[in-house]
Amino acid sequence: MFDPNVRPRLLAGPQALAGLREVVAEFAAGAHLVKLSAADAELLYPGEPVESVAVYLRELGAATVVVTSARPARWSPPPMPIRYAYPPRRSTPSTPPAEVTR
């Protein structure tokens, strides 16, 4: 899981923000889950709709992107393919296991 958790007071200017965007892109590309707040999306990509940021992170390679917000949802994420991963099947023993004695 990757949560950028942007702290604007730690950014020393436009170059720092550009560097942070590169780091976010690199980490998001390999993440199974990116948890991004709407505020983080606005700080990282000013003026971009939050849904566009979510789609961008998915296109980079993130398996799932979750956007959190203190406000009620105003949009729905675009449909994405759903992937299921099941553990391998175990063969069922033909006889019950022996009773354990102490």
C-alpha positions as CSV (number, residue, x, y, z in Angstrom):
1,M,0.0,0.0,0.0
2,F,1.2,3.5,-0.8
3,D,-0.1,6.7,0.8
4,P,1.7,9.8,-0.5
5,N,0.5,11.8,2.6
6,V,1.7,15.1,1.1
7,R,3.0,17.7,3.5
8,P,3.1,21.1,1.8
9,R,5.1,22.8,4.5
10,L,8.0,20.4,3.7
11,L,8.0,21.4,0.0
12,A,10.6,24.1,-0.7
13,G,9.2,25.2,-4.0
14,P,8.1,24.1,-7.5
15,Q,11.2,21.9,-7.9
16,A,10.4,20.0,-4.7
17,L,6.9,19.5,-5.9
18,A,8.1,18.2,-9.3
19,G,10.5,15.8,-7.5
20,L,7.6,14.6,-5.2
21,R,5.5,13.9,-8.3
22,E,8.3,11.7,-9.7
23,V,8.5,9.8,-6.5
24,V,4.7,9.4,-6.3
25,A,4.7,8.1,-9.9
26,E,7.5,5.6,-9.2
27,F,5.8,4.2,-6.0
28,A,2.3,4.2,-7.5
29,A,3.5,2.2,-10.6
30,G,4.4,-0.7,-8.4
31,A,1.7,-0.5,-5.7
32,H,-1.1,-2.9,-5.2
33,L,-3.1,-0.1,-3.5
34,V,-2.7,3.6,-3.6
35,K,-4.6,5.6,-0.9
36,L,-4.8,9.2,-1.9
37,S,-6.8,12.0,-0.2
38,A,-8.5,14.5,-2.4
39,A,-6.4,17.2,-0.7
40,D,-3.2,15.3,-1.7
41,A,-4.4,15.0,-5.3
42,E,-5.0,18.8,-5.4
43,L,-1.6,19.5,-3.9
44,L,0.2,17.1,-6.3
45,Y,-1.8,18.1,-9.5
46,P,-3.3,21.5,-8.9
47,G,-6.4,22.1,-11.1
48,E,-6.8,18.5,-12.2
49,P,-10.0,16.7,-11.3
50,V,-9.5,14.1,-8.6
51,E,-10.9,11.4,-10.8
52,S,-8.3,12.2,-13.5
53,V,-5.6,11.8,-10.9
54,A,-7.0,8.4,-9.9
55,V,-7.1,7.3,-13.5
56,Y,-3.6,8.5,-14.1
57,L,-2.2,6.5,-11.1
58,R,-4.0,3.4,-12.4
59,E,-2.5,3.9,-15.8
60,L,0.9,4.1,-14.2
61,G,0.4,0.6,-12.9
62,A,-1.4,0.9,-9.5
63,A,-3.7,-2.1,-9.1
64,T,-6.2,-0.1,-7.1
65,V,-6.6,3.6,-6.3
66,V,-8.7,4.7,-3.4
67,V,-9.4,8.5,-3.0
68,T,-10.6,9.6,0.4
69,S,-12.4,12.9,1.1
70,A,-14.1,14.6,4.0
71,R,-16.9,15.6,1.7
72,P,-19.6,13.3,0.3
73,A,-18.6,11.7,-3.1
74,R,-19.5,13.7,-6.1
75,W,-18.2,11.2,-8.7
76,S,-17.9,7.6,-9.4
77,P,-14.7,5.9,-10.5
78,P,-14.6,4.7,-14.1
79,P,-15.3,1.0,-14.5
80,M,-12.1,-1.0,-14.2
81,P,-11.6,-4.7,-14.8
82,I,-11.9,-6.7,-11.6
83,R,-9.3,-9.3,-11.0
84,Y,-9.8,-12.1,-8.5
85,A,-6.9,-14.1,-7.0
86,Y,-7.8,-17.4,-5.4
87,P,-5.5,-19.5,-3.3
88,P,-4.6,-22.8,-5.0
89,R,-7.0,-25.6,-4.2
90,R,-6.0,-28.2,-1.7
91,S,-6.9,-31.8,-2.4
92,T,-9.4,-33.1,0.2
93,P,-8.0,-36.1,2.1
94,S,-10.1,-39.2,1.5
95,T,-9.9,-40.2,5.2
96,P,-10.3,-37.9,8.2
97,P,-7.2,-37.1,10.1
98,A,-6.3,-39.3,13.1
99,E,-7.4,-38.1,16.4
100,V,-4.6,-36.2,18.4
101,T,-3.9,-37.6,21.8
102,R,-1.8,-36.1,24.5
